[in-house]
Amino acid sequence: MNTAHLTVNPAATIGAINPRLFGSFIEHLGRAVYDGIYEPGHPLANADGFRTDVIELVKELGVTAIRYPGGNFVSGFKWEDSVGPRSERPRRLDLAWHSTETNEIGLHEFQNWLDAVDSELMLAVNLGTRGTPEALDLLEYANLAGGTTLSDRRAANGRSEPFDVRIWCLGNEMDGPWQLGHRSADDYGKLAAQTARAMKAFDPDLELVVCGSSSSSMPTFAEWERVVLTHAYDAVDYISCHAYYEDKGDLGAFLASGIDMDRFIRSVVATADHVKAVRGSDKTIEISFDEWNIWYNTRFENVDKIEGVDNWPVAPRLLEDQYSVADAVVFGSLLITLLKHADRVTSASLAQLVNVIAPIMTEPGGAAWRQTTFFPFAETARHATGVALDVAVTSGTYPTDAFGDVPLVDAVASHDELTGAIALFAVNRSIGETAELTVDIGGVVASGREYTVTARTLSDPDIHAANTLSDPERVGLQENTTVTREGGTLRIQLPAVSWSEVLLTPTA
């Protein structure tokens, strides 16, 4: 049996955990919107056509902010198409995903849905095929109380109070040649800076996200960040990171995906801080990791991609990946990595939320169910409150071609200073062996408070097991009865290829 050790010390603070770390993303893509959150003919649809079973699952998942409406979709999107009487909204071609957009769901309807799930709107503007004037028009429409043509149009369209969107994305993945309106770093940086300054002339308290690299494997990575921030540093608050992972036949490397995410974040932080130093600025740029997930993109490129000049379906089944236990363990490890950078990653968006590479799946006219990835997200969002703690894990390692020697066990903890609650999240990457984890909680119990200890684990003898329409509860969290406590020491066994949580809850 492998062994590992860590220490939970409330003084070993990484940084405050921003609730926006548990955000998500809904793009007008595939069945995310239509037949996902919105299906007016469904038996469980409410008066607005939104599926109430999906609403309840989204609330259970605990997402705090939702990025919308894209994604690649936004680079060809005319926001005006999505407001006003539905009967007058145009049908448009979506060149990003080779589909037809009906605009039946737009800004007003989506905000109504956000109100139902108690989540914040993170709105993206089109800097691909449009620019600063259209972004300013959308800002005025959304956030001005009244007295102008656009703000009065919003009121006439049914919302007298402003949407008051606080956080905005300045385009999407503008480094990518696949993006409509793709630009060089220099051209995008100038446009983003111009747009950001104009938006902050309207409201200096807006929080603005400038596009970073769409992955760390892009040939322009790091230099893109440097050039863009050289133009936009003073006018923006965040720079974005995007990363997706899939098992390409090397399970050990796949289980170590968190190593890649960690390196990505460190590189972007270093680049942003370099620009800060060059400019002599006292402002710190934070990270919005506003696209991250497991995505079998090679499957999409090779099998599911839609083509044909006369083939533009409405809400096709796209990117509907089925997630396994192994996928969920990697997913949980990515959450651990985000928490380990809570001092700089203060916004993140799981991409995406329903049907499209999603923790929640639906069948038209039928059931909605939780994928395996649902569980690590929901539990982490619920229990990782307060501050993130560096737990200084020591464990054995295993070799990978991609990352060298990788720790078998990775973990992070959180401490809620108001309630005293401690949450520990851990993964065992070993493919074949259980790990016995010893946890020093002497710094916790030194306060004199009494705690109850509970633990749950996601694992399965079949690491390829998944939840499906025919078997929606095949995989879930199970109580881990191996956890024991003796004074200031906890011990727990972590099964091979597993994600676990250990909760220390004050009894009084």
C-alpha positions as CSV (number, residue, x, y, z in Angstrom):
1,M,0.0,0.0,0.0
2,N,1.3,3.5,-0.9
3,T,1.5,6.0,1.9
4,A,1.1,9.8,2.0
5,H,1.2,12.5,4.6
6,L,-0.2,16.0,4.8
7,T,-0.8,18.7,7.4
8,V,-3.9,20.8,7.8
9,N,-2.9,24.0,9.5
10,P,-5.3,26.9,9.6
11,A,-2.3,29.3,9.5
12,A,-1.0,27.9,6.2
13,T,-3.3,30.2,4.1
14,I,-3.1,30.4,0.3
15,G,-5.8,32.9,-0.1
16,A,-9.5,33.6,0.2
17,I,-11.8,31.4,-1.9
18,N,-13.9,33.6,-4.1
19,P,-17.3,32.1,-4.7
20,R,-16.9,32.8,-8.4
21,L,-14.4,30.0,-8.5
22,F,-17.4,27.7,-8.8
23,G,-18.9,29.3,-11.9
24,S,-20.0,27.6,-15.0
25,F,-20.7,28.3,-18.7
26,I,-23.6,28.0,-21.0
27,E,-23.0,28.7,-24.7
28,H,-25.6,28.6,-27.5
29,L,-24.1,25.3,-28.7
30,G,-25.7,21.9,-29.2
31,R,-28.4,21.1,-26.7
32,A,-27.1,23.3,-23.9
33,V,-30.0,25.8,-24.2
34,Y,-32.6,24.2,-26.4
35,D,-33.6,20.7,-25.0
36,G,-31.2,21.5,-22.1
37,I,-32.2,24.2,-19.8
38,Y,-35.2,25.1,-22.0
39,E,-37.8,22.6,-23.3
40,P,-41.3,24.1,-23.2
41,G,-43.0,20.9,-24.1
42,H,-41.4,18.9,-21.2
43,P,-43.8,17.7,-18.4
44,L,-41.6,19.5,-15.9
45,A,-41.3,22.8,-17.7
46,N,-42.4,25.9,-15.9
47,A,-44.4,28.7,-17.3
48,D,-41.3,30.1,-19.0
49,G,-40.5,26.8,-20.7
50,F,-37.5,26.0,-18.4
51,R,-37.1,22.5,-17.1
52,T,-37.6,22.6,-13.3
53,D,-35.7,19.3,-12.9
54,V,-32.6,20.9,-14.5
55,I,-33.1,24.0,-12.3
56,E,-33.0,21.9,-9.2
57,L,-29.9,20.1,-10.3
58,V,-28.1,23.3,-11.2
59,K,-29.0,24.6,-7.7
60,E,-27.7,21.4,-6.2
61,L,-24.5,21.7,-8.2
62,G,-23.9,25.2,-6.6
63,V,-22.8,27.2,-9.5
64,T,-22.3,30.9,-8.6
65,A,-21.8,32.7,-11.9
66,I,-22.5,31.6,-15.4
67,R,-20.6,32.8,-18.5
68,Y,-22.9,33.5,-21.5
69,P,-23.6,33.3,-24.5
70,G,-20.1,32.0,-25.6
71,G,-17.6,30.8,-26.3
72,N,-17.0,30.6,-30.0
73,F,-20.6,31.4,-30.6
74,V,-20.2,35.0,-29.3
75,S,-17.8,36.0,-32.1
76,G,-20.6,35.9,-34.7
77,F,-23.4,37.0,-32.4
78,K,-25.5,40.1,-32.7
79,W,-26.9,40.8,-29.2
80,E,-29.8,42.8,-30.7
81,D,-31.1,39.6,-32.2
82,S,-31.8,38.2,-28.8
83,V,-34.0,40.9,-27.3
84,G,-37.5,42.2,-28.2
85,P,-40.6,40.2,-29.2
86,R,-39.7,36.6,-29.9
87,S,-41.9,36.6,-33.1
88,E,-39.6,39.4,-34.5
89,R,-36.3,37.8,-33.7
90,P,-34.3,36.6,-36.7
91,R,-33.0,33.1,-37.3
92,R,-29.3,33.2,-37.9
93,L,-26.5,30.9,-39.0
94,D,-24.0,30.1,-36.2
95,L,-20.8,29.6,-38.1
96,A,-18.9,28.5,-35.0
97,W,-20.8,25.3,-34.6
98,H,-22.4,25.0,-38.0
99,S,-25.9,25.3,-36.6
100,T,-29.0,27.5,-36.8
101,E,-29.7,29.9,-33.9
102,T,-33.4,30.6,-33.4
103,N,-32.9,33.3,-30.8
104,E,-35.9,32.0,-28.9
105,I,-33.8,32.3,-25.7
106,G,-32.0,35.6,-25.3
107,L,-30.7,38.0,-22.7
108,H,-34.0,38.6,-20.9
109,E,-35.0,34.9,-20.8
110,F,-31.5,33.8,-19.7
111,Q,-31.5,36.3,-16.9
112,N,-34.9,35.0,-15.7
113,W,-33.4,31.5,-15.7
114,L,-30.4,32.8,-13.7
115,D,-32.8,34.3,-11.2
116,A,-34.4,30.8,-10.8
117,V,-31.0,29.1,-10.2
118,D,-29.7,32.0,-8.0
119,S,-26.6,32.6,-10.1
120,E,-24.8,35.7,-11.5
121,L,-24.5,36.6,-15.1
122,M,-21.0,36.8,-16.6
123,L,-21.6,38.4,-20.0
124,A,-19.3,38.1,-23.1
125,V,-19.2,40.8,-25.8
126,N,-18.4,40.1,-29.5
127,L,-15.0,41.4,-30.4
128,G,-14.7,39.0,-33.3
129,T,-17.0,40.3,-36.0
130,R,-18.0,43.4,-34.0
131,G,-16.2,45.9,-31.7
132,T,-16.3,48.8,-29.2
133,P,-19.6,50.5,-30.4
134,E,-21.6,47.3,-30.1
135,A,-20.1,46.5,-26.8
136,L,-21.1,49.9,-25.4
137,D,-24.6,49.6,-26.8
138,L,-25.0,46.3,-25.0
139,L,-23.6,47.8,-21.8
140,E,-26.0,50.7,-21.9
141,Y,-28.9,48.4,-22.7
142,A,-28.1,46.1,-19.8
143,N,-26.9,48.4,-17.1
144,L,-28.3,51.9,-17.5
145,A,-31.4,52.6,-15.3
146,G,-33.2,54.6,-18.0
147,G,-33.5,57.8,-20.0
148,T,-31.8,56.7,-23.2
149,T,-33.1,54.9,-26.3
150,L,-31.4,51.7,-25.4
151,S,-32.2,51.6,-21.7
152,D,-35.8,52.5,-22.4
153,R,-35.9,49.7,-25.0
154,R,-34.9,47.3,-22.3
155,A,-37.7,48.5,-20.1
156,A,-40.1,48.2,-23.0
157,N,-38.9,44.7,-23.5
158,G,-40.0,43.8,-20.0
159,R,-37.3,44.6,-17.6
160,S,-37.5,48.0,-16.0
161,E,-34.6,47.4,-13.6
162,P,-31.1,47.1,-15.1
163,F,-29.4,43.7,-15.4
164,D,-26.5,45.3,-13.6
165,V,-23.9,42.9,-15.0
166,R,-20.7,43.3,-13.1
167,I,-18.2,41.0,-14.9
168,W,-17.7,41.1,-18.7
169,C,-15.6,39.0,-21.1
170,L,-13.9,41.0,-23.9
171,G,-14.4,38.5,-26.6
172,N,-13.4,34.8,-26.7
173,E,-10.2,32.9,-27.6
174,M,-9.1,35.6,-30.0
175,D,-5.7,33.9,-30.4
176,G,-7.4,30.9,-32.1
177,P,-7.4,30.7,-35.9
178,W,-10.8,28.9,-35.6
179,Q,-12.3,32.1,-34.1
180,L,-14.4,34.5,-36.3
181,G,-12.4,37.7,-36.3
182,H,-9.2,36.1,-35.1
183,R,-6.5,38.7,-34.6
184,S,-2.9,39.0,-33.7
185,A,-2.0,39.7,-30.1
186,D,-1.1,43.3,-31.0
187,D,-4.4,43.9,-32.9
188,Y,-6.6,42.2,-30.2
189,G,-4.7,44.0,-27.4
190,K,-5.4,47.4,-28.9
191,L,-9.1,46.6,-29.5
192,A,-9.6,45.1,-26.0
193,A,-7.9,48.1,-24.4
194,Q,-10.0,50.5,-26.4
195,T,-13.2,48.6,-25.5
196,A,-12.2,48.3,-21.8
197,R,-11.5,52.0,-21.4
198,A,-14.8,52.9,-23.1
199,M,-16.8,50.5,-20.9
200,K,-15.1,51.8,-17.7
201,A,-15.9,55.4,-18.9
202,F,-19.5,54.3,-18.4
203,D,-18.8,52.5,-15.0
204,P,-15.3,52.3,-13.6
205,D,-16.3,49.5,-11.2
206,L,-17.0,47.0,-13.9
207,E,-14.8,43.9,-13.8
208,L,-13.3,43.1,-17.2
209,V,-11.7,39.9,-18.5
210,V,-9.3,40.1,-21.4
211,C,-8.6,37.0,-23.5
212,G,-5.5,35.0,-22.7
213,S,-4.4,32.0,-24.6
214,S,-7.0,29.4,-25.5
215,S,-4.5,26.8,-24.3
216,S,-1.0,26.5,-23.0
217,S,-0.1,24.6,-26.2
218,M,-0.8,27.5,-28.5
219,P,2.4,28.6,-30.4
220,T,1.8,32.1,-29.2
221,F,1.3,31.2,-25.5
222,A,2.9,33.6,-23.0
223,E,3.9,36.0,-25.7
224,W,0.2,36.5,-26.4
225,E,-0.4,37.4,-22.7
226,R,2.5,39.7,-22.6
227,V,1.5,41.7,-25.7
228,V,-2.2,41.9,-24.8
229,L,-1.5,43.0,-21.3
230,T,1.0,45.5,-22.4
231,H,-1.9,47.2,-24.2
232,A,-4.7,46.5,-21.7
233,Y,-3.1,46.2,-18.3
234,D,-4.5,49.4,-16.8
235,A,-8.0,48.9,-18.1
236,V,-8.8,45.3,-17.3
237,D,-9.0,43.2,-14.1
238,Y,-8.6,39.6,-15.3
239,I,-6.9,37.6,-18.0
240,S,-8.5,34.3,-19.0
241,C,-7.1,30.8,-19.1
242,H,-8.8,27.9,-21.0
243,A,-7.8,24.3,-20.7
244,Y,-9.4,20.9,-21.6
245,Y,-8.1,17.4,-20.9
246,E,-8.8,14.0,-22.3
247,D,-7.4,10.5,-22.0
248,K,-5.4,10.0,-25.2
249,G,-4.4,6.4,-24.3
250,D,-2.0,7.2,-21.5
251,L,-4.1,6.9,-18.3
252,G,-1.2,7.9,-16.0
253,A,-0.6,11.1,-17.8
254,F,-4.3,11.8,-18.0
255,L,-4.6,11.4,-14.2
256,A,-1.8,13.9,-13.8
257,S,-3.6,16.6,-15.8
258,G,-3.6,18.9,-12.8
259,I,0.2,19.2,-13.2
260,D,-0.4,20.8,-16.6
261,M,-3.1,23.2,-15.2
262,D,-0.7,24.2,-12.4
263,R,2.1,25.0,-14.8
264,F,-0.4,27.0,-17.0
265,I,-1.5,29.1,-14.1
266,R,2.0,29.7,-12.9
267,S,3.2,30.8,-16.3
268,V,0.3,33.3,-16.8
269,V,0.8,34.7,-13.3
270,A,4.5,35.2,-14.1
271,T,3.8,36.9,-17.4
272,A,1.2,39.2,-15.9
273,D,3.5,40.1,-13.0
274,H,6.3,40.8,-15.5
275,V,4.1,43.3,-17.3
276,K,3.2,44.8,-13.9
277,A,6.9,45.2,-13.1
278,V,7.7,46.8,-16.5
279,R,4.9,49.2,-16.1
280,G,5.7,50.0,-12.5
281,S,2.1,49.3,-11.6
282,D,0.7,48.6,-8.2
283,K,-2.3,46.8,-9.7
284,T,-2.4,43.0,-9.8
285,I,-4.1,41.2,-12.6
286,E,-6.1,38.1,-11.5
287,I,-6.9,34.9,-13.4
288,S,-10.3,34.0,-14.8
289,F,-10.1,30.3,-15.6
290,D,-13.3,30.7,-17.5
291,E,-13.2,27.4,-19.5
292,W,-12.0,24.2,-18.0
293,N,-13.2,20.6,-18.1
294,I,-12.6,17.1,-19.5
295,W,-13.4,17.3,-23.2
296,Y,-12.9,14.5,-25.7
297,N,-12.2,17.0,-28.5
298,T,-10.6,14.4,-30.8
299,R,-14.0,12.6,-30.8
300,F,-15.7,15.8,-31.9
301,E,-13.2,16.6,-34.6
302,N,-13.2,13.0,-36.0
303,V,-16.8,11.9,-35.6
304,D,-19.4,14.6,-34.6
305,K,-18.4,17.7,-36.5
306,I,-21.2,19.1,-38.7
307,E,-20.4,20.0,-42.3
308,G,-22.3,20.9,-45.5
309,V,-23.4,24.2,-46.9
310,D,-27.1,23.2,-46.7
311,N,-26.8,21.5,-43.3
312,W,-27.5,23.9,-40.4
313,P,-29.5,22.0,-37.7
314,V,-31.2,23.5,-34.7
315,A,-29.8,22.3,-31.4
316,P,-27.9,19.2,-32.7
317,R,-26.4,16.7,-30.3
318,L,-22.9,18.0,-30.0
319,L,-20.1,17.4,-27.5
320,E,-22.2,15.1,-25.4
321,D,-19.4,13.4,-23.7
322,Q,-20.2,10.6,-21.3
323,Y,-17.9,10.8,-18.2
324,S,-16.3,7.9,-16.4
325,V,-15.0,7.5,-12.9
326,A,-11.5,8.2,-14.2
327,D,-12.8,11.4,-15.8
328,A,-14.3,12.5,-12.5
329,V,-11.1,11.9,-10.6
330,V,-9.2,14.0,-13.0
331,F,-12.0,16.6,-12.8
332,G,-11.7,16.6,-9.0
333,S,-7.9,17.1,-9.3
334,L,-8.4,20.1,-11.5
335,L,-10.6,21.6,-8.8
336,I,-7.9,20.9,-6.3
337,T,-5.4,22.8,-8.5
338,L,-7.7,25.8,-8.8
339,L,-8.1,26.0,-5.1
340,K,-4.3,25.7,-4.7
341,H,-4.1,29.0,-6.7
342,A,-7.0,30.7,-4.9
343,D,-4.8,33.8,-4.3
344,R,-4.8,34.5,-8.0
345,V,-7.6,32.4,-9.6
346,T,-10.6,34.3,-8.3
347,S,-13.0,33.4,-11.1
348,A,-13.5,30.1,-13.0
349,S,-16.1,28.6,-15.3
350,L,-16.7,24.9,-15.7
351,A,-17.4,24.5,-19.4
352,Q,-20.1,23.6,-19.8
353,L,-23.2,23.1,-17.6
354,V,-26.0,21.1,-19.4
355,N,-25.6,18.4,-22.1
356,V,-22.5,19.9,-23.7
357,I,-19.4,18.4,-22.0
358,A,-21.5,18.8,-18.9
359,P,-22.1,17.5,-15.4
360,I,-25.9,17.5,-16.1
361,M,-27.5,15.6,-18.9
362,T,-31.1,15.6,-20.2
363,E,-33.2,13.5,-22.6
364,P,-36.0,15.4,-24.5
365,G,-39.3,14.7,-22.9
366,G,-37.5,12.5,-20.3
367,A,-35.1,12.4,-17.4
368,A,-32.2,14.6,-16.3
369,W,-29.3,13.0,-14.4
370,R,-25.9,13.7,-12.8
371,Q,-22.8,12.7,-14.6
372,T,-19.8,11.4,-12.6
373,T,-18.2,14.9,-12.7
374,F,-21.2,16.4,-10.9
375,F,-20.2,15.0,-7.5
376,P,-16.7,16.5,-7.0
377,F,-18.0,19.9,-8.2
378,A,-21.1,20.0,-6.0
379,E,-19.2,18.9,-2.9
380,T,-16.3,21.2,-3.4
381,A,-18.6,24.2,-4.2
382,R,-20.6,23.4,-1.0
383,H,-17.7,22.8,1.4
384,A,-14.7,24.8,0.1
385,T,-15.5,28.1,1.9
386,G,-13.4,30.7,3.6
387,V,-9.7,30.3,2.7
388,A,-7.7,27.7,0.9
389,L,-4.9,26.0,2.9
390,D,-1.6,24.6,1.7
391,V,-1.4,21.1,3.1
392,A,2.2,20.2,2.0
393,V,1.5,16.7,0.7
394,T,4.3,14.2,0.7
395,S,3.7,10.9,-1.2
396,G,5.3,8.5,-3.5
397,T,5.6,9.3,-7.2
398,Y,5.1,7.6,-10.5
399,P,6.7,8.3,-13.9
400,T,5.0,9.9,-16.9
401,D,6.4,10.9,-20.2
402,A,4.5,14.2,-20.2
403,F,5.2,15.5,-16.7
404,G,8.1,13.5,-15.3
405,D,7.6,12.0,-11.8
406,V,4.2,12.9,-10.5
407,P,2.9,12.6,-6.9
408,L,0.5,9.7,-6.4
409,V,-1.6,11.8,-4.0
410,D,-2.6,15.4,-4.4
411,A,-4.8,17.4,-2.0
412,V,-5.9,20.8,-0.7
413,A,-8.0,22.0,2.2
414,S,-10.2,24.9,3.1
415,H,-11.0,26.6,6.4
416,D,-14.1,28.6,7.1
417,E,-13.0,31.0,9.8
418,L,-16.6,31.9,10.7
419,T,-17.8,28.4,11.4
420,G,-14.5,26.6,12.0
421,A,-15.3,24.0,9.4
422,I,-12.4,22.3,7.6
423,A,-12.7,20.5,4.3
424,L,-10.0,18.3,2.8
425,F,-10.1,17.2,-0.8
426,A,-7.7,14.5,-2.1
427,V,-7.1,12.3,-5.1
428,N,-5.2,9.1,-5.4
429,R,-3.7,8.8,-8.9
430,S,-2.4,5.3,-8.6
431,I,-4.0,3.0,-11.1
432,G,-3.6,-0.1,-9.0
433,E,-2.9,0.6,-5.3
434,T,-4.7,2.0,-2.4
435,A,-3.0,4.9,-0.6
436,E,-3.0,5.3,3.2
437,L,-3.2,9.0,3.9
438,T,-2.1,10.3,7.3
439,V,-3.4,13.8,8.2
440,D,-1.8,15.9,10.9
441,I,-4.7,18.0,12.4
442,G,-2.8,19.1,15.5
443,G,-3.1,22.8,14.4
444,V,-6.8,22.3,14.1
445,V,-7.6,20.6,17.4
446,A,-5.2,23.0,19.3
447,S,-8.0,25.5,19.3
448,G,-9.8,23.3,21.8
449,R,-12.9,22.8,19.6
450,E,-14.4,19.4,19.2
451,Y,-15.0,18.1,15.6
452,T,-16.9,15.3,14.0
453,V,-15.1,13.7,11.1
454,T,-16.9,12.3,8.0
455,A,-15.5,11.1,4.7
456,R,-16.9,10.2,1.3
457,T,-15.1,8.8,-1.8
458,L,-15.8,8.5,-5.5
459,S,-14.3,5.4,-6.9
460,D,-15.3,2.1,-8.5
461,P,-13.6,-1.2,-9.4
462,D,-14.5,-0.3,-13.0
463,I,-12.8,3.1,-13.6
464,H,-14.7,3.3,-16.9
465,A,-18.1,3.1,-15.2
466,A,-20.5,6.0,-16.0
467,N,-24.0,7.3,-15.3
468,T,-26.3,7.0,-18.3
469,L,-29.9,7.4,-19.3
470,S,-30.5,3.7,-18.7
471,D,-28.5,3.6,-15.4
472,P,-28.4,7.2,-14.1
473,E,-27.1,6.2,-10.6
474,R,-24.4,3.7,-11.5
475,V,-21.7,6.0,-9.9
476,G,-21.9,8.2,-6.9
477,L,-20.3,9.2,-3.6
478,Q,-19.9,6.5,-1.0
479,E,-19.1,6.9,2.7
480,N,-15.5,6.1,3.4
481,T,-15.6,4.1,6.6
482,T,-11.8,3.7,6.8
483,V,-11.3,7.2,8.3
484,T,-10.1,7.2,11.9
485,R,-8.9,9.8,14.3
486,E,-6.5,9.5,17.2
487,G,-6.0,12.9,18.9
488,G,-4.4,15.1,16.3
489,T,-4.0,12.5,13.6
490,L,-6.4,11.3,11.0
491,R,-5.9,8.2,8.8
492,I,-7.9,7.3,5.7
493,Q,-7.5,4.8,2.9
494,L,-7.9,6.3,-0.6
495,P,-8.8,3.7,-3.2
496,A,-6.9,3.5,-6.5
497,V,-8.1,6.2,-9.0
498,S,-10.3,8.0,-6.5
499,W,-11.4,11.4,-5.3
500,S,-12.3,11.9,-1.6
501,E,-13.5,14.6,0.7
502,V,-12.9,14.6,4.5
503,L,-15.0,17.0,6.5
504,L,-14.2,18.2,10.0
505,T,-17.3,19.9,11.4
506,P,-17.3,21.7,14.8
507,T,-19.8,20.1,17.2
508,A,-20.5,23.4,18.9
